[in-house]
Amino acid sequence: METADRKLIRHGAFLFLIGLVTGLQERRFTNMRMALSAHLEGVMNGTFLIALGAVWGQVALPPPLARIARWTALYGTYGNWLFTALGAAMGTAAANPILPQGHRGKPWQERLAGTGFRSIAYAILVSVVLIVIGLRNPRKLGAECGS
């Protein structure tokens, strides 16, 4: 059975790979500057997940909170790459006032990207707050973090 820490590391490596591939395809996006941001989001968020997986054994949370922390971290990191890449492909200006380079998406595209960016911001905040709380509590000998 695969452990939660190993899953986070695997997701991190995969997201890192997605970020690298996005960087190779920047010229294919409507907004290349935002595509560069999508590349960096993939690489940085992948690195974050790898680091989180490395310390996951030290995060002492009750199993339900551990699951929430993990799933919000996964949604936030993948979503960060996804909504930035979608924004780059559609040429939206949502939540990125310095990246649109004169581009503007259709109203539905702007709403989609804006809603996505807001949701990932909340998800990452929830995840990081829970992780910080879990790292403040000393690990009980023999206690298991929820997977």
N, C-alpha and C positions, 0 to 999 in steps of 0.2 A: 504494500500500500504506500502510495506516495504521500509524503508529509507536506504540511502547509508551507514550510520554509522552502522545500525543493520546488513546489509549484510556483511560488513567487519568483524564485530564481529563474525557472524555465520561462515564465511569462515575461520577465525582464529581458532575458536574452532574445526572445521572440520580438518584443517591442523594439529593442535596440536594432534588430535586423530590419524591421519595418522602417525605422527611421533612416537607416542607411540606404535602403532601396528608394525611399522617398527623395533623398538627396540626389540620387542618380537620375531621377525623373523630373527635377525642378523645372526644366524648360518646357515641359508639357502642360504646366498649369497656367491658368488664366493670369494669376497674380504670382509671379515667380518669387517675389520678396516674401510673401506669405508662405509659399511652398518651402522656402528656406527655413521659416519658423516651424513648419510641420516636421521637417527633417530634424531640427534641433529638439523639438518636443518628443519625438520618438526616441532619439538617442538619450536625452536627459531623463525622461520618464522611465525608460528601460533600465538605465543605471540606478535610478531610485528604487525600482522593484528588486533589482539584484541586491542592493544594499539592505533593503527591508527584509528580504529573504535571509540574508546573512545574520541579521540580529533578531529574527522572529522568535527564536527560542528564548529570548530575554523579555519578550513582551508578555507580561502577566495580566491577562484579562479573562473574565469568565467566558466560557465558550460562545455564548450568543454575541457578546461585544467583540470578541476576536473575529468572528465571522463578519460582523458589520465592518470592522476596521479593514479586513482583507478585501471584501467585495467593493467597498467604497474606494479603496486604493486602486483596485483593478479598473473599476469604472472610470475613475478620475484620470488615471494615466493613459489608458487606451482612448478614452473620450477626448482627452486633450489633443492627442495626435489626430484622431479622426475628425473632430470639428475644425481643427486648424487646416487639415488637408482639404476637407469639404469647402471651407471658406476660400482656400486658395484656388480650388477648381472652379468654384462658382463666381469668384471675384467679389466676394462680399466685403463689406467694411465693418461688419458687426464686431463690437468689442475690441477692435484693433484700429484705432484712429490713425496710427502712423504707418500701418502696413498696406492700406488699400491702393496706394499709388494712382488715385483717380478712378479706381474701379468701384463699381457699386452693383450689387446683385439685385435680383427682383425682390419685391417685398417679402414673398414667402421664403426666399433663400436667406434674406437678412434675419427674419424671425427664427428660422431653423438654427442658423449659426448662433444667434444671440441667446436663444433658449439653451442650446447645447453648452455654450461657454458658461452660462450662469449655473447650470446643473453640475458641471464638473468642478466649478469653484466650490460649491457647497460640499460635494462629495469628498474632495481632497481635504477641505477643512475638517470635516467630521473624522476622516481617517487619521489625519495627523494628530488631532486632539486626542483621539482614543489611543494612538500609539504612544504619545508622550505620557499619558496617564499610565499605560501599561508598562512603560519603562521606568516610571517612578516607583512602582511597587516592586520590592525585592522578590525575586523568583523563589517560590517555596520549593524545598527539596522534594522531588517526586511528583510535584503538581504538573499537570499537562495543560498546555495552552490549547484551546479548541481548534479543530481543523475543519 
